[in-house]
Amino acid sequence: MRVPEHAAYAEAERAVLDAEERRRADAFVRPPDRDRYQVAHVALRRLLGGYLATEPRSVELTREPCPGCGGPHGRPAVPGTPLHFSLSHAGDLVLLAFAPVPVGADVEEVPGERTVTEVASALHPGERAELAALPATGRPFAFTRCWTRKEAYLKATGTGLSEDPAATYVGAGPSPARLAGWALTDIPALPGYAAACAVRGTQHRPPAADSGG
């Protein structure tokens, strides 16, 4: 969903957020950052409330233990329910994914060539080689496509960027790599953005992005 189209609604509905979410929203100095946060979290609570047949403001959110270190910074979750979800936002877009199994979603703005050059060294050697084989003008989108796949997968596993981004190959080419036990899929997004979703098990179809409304 596009933030500017939902910012006024999210401001009017911010009572569904819990005290910590409202505190975090109010801590943003720039209005666009506050709007993006509120749109994302109001939408998350509204949709979770719909899926769980409960009041959005009463949905309890927590973090699962990190599978790497056991710390309380793994996948976000609603305790005691079989519903899994993932939230991502960048620029003017918010992406939400829901599934009955672990799921991760990510959306990113395409950066400039300088940023790609600086960050690409953190990727898997195979991904770096794929980017190096492209003309300079094609690298920013390919890098972003790769990075959203990687973020989506790491969100779904719960490890996040505590895992070395170079550890798992997801691919920078037109199609994502095949990962054992996971369905990794690119999601259509607005120009200037890339998005991806990872779902545990190949039988599950990732959700479509709401990039226009």
N, C-alpha and C positions, 0 to 999 in steps of 0.2 A: 504494500500500500504506500501511497505517496503522502509524506508528512504534511505538506501545506494544505492538502485537501481535508485533513482530519484534525488539524491542530486545535481549532476552535471547539470541536466536539470533545476532544480529550481534556481541554481545560475545564469545560463545563462538567465533565464526568470524573474529575480527579478524586472525588470522594470515594471511588471504588479502590483507590490505592491504599496501602497500609501506611502507617506513620513513617517507616523507614523510606519507603518509595517516595512519599511526599517530601521528606527531608532532602533526599538526593535530588529530586527535581528542582527544588528551590535553591540548591547549592550551585546550579549552573549559572554562570555569569551571562552567557550569550543566549538570548531568546531562542534562536534556532536549535541550540543544543537541548534546551529545556523542552521545546516542542517535540523534538525527536524522541526524547526519553519518555515523555508522557504519552505520546501516541502509541509507542511500542508497548508500554506496560498497561495502559488502559485496554488496548486491543487484546493483549495476552490474557488479562483477567476476565474480560468479557467472553472470550472464546473458551477459556477453561471453565468458566461458570456454565456456559451453554453445554459443553461436553459432559460435565459432571453433574448437571441439573442442580446447581447450587448458586447462591448469591456470589457474584464476582468478588465482593469485598471480603467474603468469608473464606476464600481459597487460601490455604496455607502453602507457602512456598519454602523450600529448603534446598540444601545441596547434598548430593550423595557423596560418600567418601571417594577421594581420588584413588583410582585403581593403581596408581604408581606409588604414592606415598601414604595413602590412608587419610590425608588431611581433608577438612570439610570444604573442598573447592572442586568437587567433581561435577557431574551433570546437575542442572537445576531439576527439581522434581516436586510433585505434589504427593506428600506421604500417604500411604495406604491406598493408592489408586494404581490401576494398570496403564494409565495414560502417560505417555512421554511427550516432551515438547522441546523446541529449540527456538531461540529468538536471536535475530541479528538486525542491525541497522547501520546504514552508512549514507551520508549525504541526505538526500530527500526520500530515501526508501527504507521501509521496514519489512522484514521477511520473518514469517512465523511458520513453523512446521509442527505437526502433531501426528503421532503414530502409536500403535499398541506395543511397539518395541522401541529400543533406543534409537534416537534420531538426532541428527545435527544439521543445521542449516547455516549458511553464511552468504552475505552480500557485501561487496566492496566496490568502491569507486576505482576506476582505472587511474593509476598514478602517472606522473611524468616519467620520461626516460631516465632521468637522474636517479629517482627513487628506485626504479627497477634495477639499475646498475648496482646501487648500494645494498639492496636487500636480497637480490637473486643469489648471492653467495651462500645464503642460509638454506637453499633448497637442496634436494637430493641431486647427486651428480648427474643422473640421467635427465632430470628436469633442466638442470643448468645447460647441458649439452643441447637439448631441444630448443631452448631459448637462444643459445648462441648461433644456432643454425638459421634463425629467422632474420630477415632484414630489420634494422633498428626500429622502423616505424611499426612493425608487427609485434614487437616484444612486450609493450605495456599491457595490451589486452591478454596475450598469452600468459604473461606472468600473473595477472589478476585472476584469470580462469584457473590457473594452477593453485594459487593461494586460497581461493574460495573452496576448492575441492579439499585441500589440506585442512583448512579450518573446520569445514563441515565434518570431516572424518574424525578429527581430534575432539571436536565437541561431542560427537556421538559416542566415542569411546570413553569420554569423561576425563581424559588426560589433559586436554587443552594443549597450550604451548609449553607446558612443563616437559612435553616430549620434544626432542630435537626435531625441528621441521625437516631435517635432512634424512631422518630415519625411515620414513615410509614414502615410497614412490607412488604418486597419484597421477603424474603426467601433466605436461604443459601443452600437449597437442589437441586436436579437435575432439577427441574422445577420452573420457577418464580411464585410468587404469582399472583393471579388475582386482578387487581386494577380497581375499577369502573371507566369507561370512558377512560381506557387506554389499549393498547396492549403492554405488556412487554415481550421481547423475547431475549434469549441468541443468540449471533452471533458466529459462528465458528471462531477461531483465531489460530495463530501459537502456538506450544508448548511453555509453559512458560508465556502465556498471557490468559486473559479472556476478553470478550467483550459483550455488551448488547445494546439494542435499545428500546426506549419507544416511541410510537406513539399515539396521541389522537384518540380515537375511535377504536373499535375492528375490524372494517372492513378493516383497512389498514394493509398491510403486510410490516414489517420492511425490509429495504434493506439488502443485503448480504454484508459481509465484503470483501474487497479486501486485502487478507492477503499474496498474493504471487507475485504481480506484480506492 
